[in-house]
Amino acid sequence: MNPNLDRLQPYPFEKLRRLIAGNIPPGHLEPIQLSIGEPQHLMPRFIGESLTAHLKSLAYYPATLGSQELRESIATWLSWRYGLPPLDPATQIIPVNGSREALFAIAQCVIDSRRPDATVLCPNPFYQIYEGAALLAGAAPVFVNHLPEGGFVANLDALPEATLAATQLVYVCSPGNPTGHVLRIEEWRRLFELSDRYGFVIASDEGYSEIYFDEDNPPIGALEAAHRLGRPGYRNIVIFTSLSKRSNAPGLRSGFAAGDTRILKEFLLYRSYQSSQMNPAVQAASAAAWGNETHVAENRHLYREKFDRIVPMLAPWLGVRRPEAGFFLWARTPVSDTEFARRLHAEYNVLVLPGSFITHEADGINPGAGFVRIALAAAYDKCMDAAERIAAFCQKL
Ligand SMILES: Cc1ncc(COP(=O)(O)O)c(C=O)c1O
């Protein structure tokens, strides 16, 4: 067996399952899950219609690079969304089956594990795939704290020179899961400078970019920052995003990677061996989805309504604020995060994720200890019901 498999952590949801294993929540309260970031708003109808209209395409093997139509639709969206000059759909975009597999695959593609010090920087808290991807690529993950006191900004300059010199890949999550932090242009500038100095690749995980609250101020992305900072060819940058949150279609498994052609060329080679091509009917539906903004704006409106109501209900108890983007509340708990989550489930039948299940201790601090992640991804009424129960639970505490 691959010995690196032993280094993988149990998945956060497996840890949660174990935490609540002995609980018998009150039967009269409907169970409400705010632990998992699975959007529960309706998927737009046209996605299903497009899927069924293209069933005949299942008779053919699709290409790893995906259809021209899909890549053109993505290129148009990227230019429109981020004010970028036209992208080349042939060399700057690769469709992927959801960003998760691609975020994993990029580490397998870029890490040179012949170097015994191969290092991958991950945010802390982090999406669990970053850690698993680094370990299975034969690299060591190094966790960089994102703390509320520091405005959730990663202080890369505090890292030892040897760590930066050994870094081959940096995962960035903006908008952040779970913090909601959106990297400022100055943060990107510093990251690009360090990438130039040490040669690492930046994998920018941007799946929450379309869930924001100020219509006039959408989150900036890595390609946009690179363009604005005059970084030709998006050197050493690859972004990853998907339709999962933007179009409420997590089961569609549809996203893309875009950026530096030099890296994408190698990534395509890697994918032609490792990855499954995207189902052609999914490609057609995805092309339609990237070309439609109406449903995305409507989706944002639903999130705005929920956050406007729920944040004031929970702020007095859990110190929450509306995130800059994304659909998570990163809430400070009055007791330990695991006790909070376990008892909230046992007494009120509401599930949230203990922060320490998505963090590690780094520099003597565990940024998830004493926090829970609350995903306001369920329907409005369920979220409101859950918020009332959480407030009642906090009052009791
Ligand atoms: C931070 C982050 N990145 C990536 C993903 C993967 O999403 P998908 O594979 O649906 O694009 C998720 C899913 O919840 C996530 O929270």
PDBQT file of the ligand as one rigid body, heavy atoms in Angstrom, charges set to zero:
ROOT
HETATM    1  C1  LIG A 401     -13.103  25.698  -0.301  1.00  0.00    +0.000 C 
HETATM    2  C2  LIG A 401     -13.657  24.694  -1.238  1.00  0.00    +0.000 A 
HETATM    3  N1  LIG A 401     -12.973  24.398  -2.337  1.00  0.00    +0.000 NA
HETATM    4  C3  LIG A 401     -13.420  23.493  -3.216  1.00  0.00    +0.000 A 
HETATM    5  C4  LIG A 401     -14.614  22.819  -3.006  1.00  0.00    +0.000 A 
HETATM    6  C5  LIG A 401     -15.039  21.799  -4.006  1.00  0.00    +0.000 C 
HETATM    7  O1  LIG A 401     -16.194  22.137  -4.661  1.00  0.00    +0.000 OA
HETATM    8  P1  LIG A 401     -16.598  21.488  -6.057  1.00  0.00    +0.000 P 
HETATM    9  O2  LIG A 401     -15.774  20.253  -6.253  1.00  0.00    +0.000 OA
HETATM   10  O3  LIG A 401     -18.030  21.198  -5.940  1.00  0.00    +0.000 OA
HETATM   11  O4  LIG A 401     -16.270  22.516  -7.091  1.00  0.00    +0.000 OA
HETATM   12  C6  LIG A 401     -15.372  23.089  -1.873  1.00  0.00    +0.000 A 
HETATM   13  C7  LIG A 401     -16.621  22.371  -1.632  1.00  0.00    +0.000 C 
HETATM   14  O5  LIG A 401     -17.347  22.528  -0.733  1.00  0.00    +0.000 OA
HETATM   15  C8  LIG A 401     -14.876  24.057  -0.959  1.00  0.00    +0.000 A 
HETATM   16  O6  LIG A 401     -15.552  24.377   0.151  1.00  0.00    +0.000 OA
ENDROOT
TORSDOF 0
